[in-house]
Amino acid sequence: MMDRNAGSDRRRTLEEAAAAWHSPAGETLTDRARRLGWTRSGSSAALRAAPVPPRARARQAYGMTKDEHAQRSRAERLDLARKAELDEAVNRLRALIKGEGERLYVIDQLRETRPHGRPPVTEQDRKQWLADADRLNWDTARLATEWGIVLRSAQRRLRWLRQQA
């Protein structure tokens, strides 16, 4: 097995490895490396650098992973007073939990009550959307901005509202 920490002086070149490799399909190792994109273009011997995983690229570009960004965004979307209430509830719950098993149990219970799919449209939602549409003269772009959704979703919502009328 290859020692990933070994220096280049302790590694074989691709040609040396190819000479000792016996292909089950008759393809040489250098041909296979070229076909699979393991080598730099135009060269059969110069290997490409290992691809950088998307998580590492995101961290390098934005200073945080996508998960960390999503966590921060969720916190920023909350009203400060509501966030303080939730933080207090979480702190009380942390004091009650006595171990990892209990923490995982609580997470499982919270997941069970999570609604699946899109939330149902209430009559109040429909009335509000109709009022917004009338106020903004059924202008799709302005309504999308008003509702905080993409243009395509606003178009679907307006089509649905017209069908309900």
Long-range contacts (C-beta under 8 A, 24 or more apart in sequence): 13-45, 14-39, 14-44, 14-45, 14-47, 15-45, 126-161, 126-164, 129-157, 129-161, 130-161, 133-158, 133-161
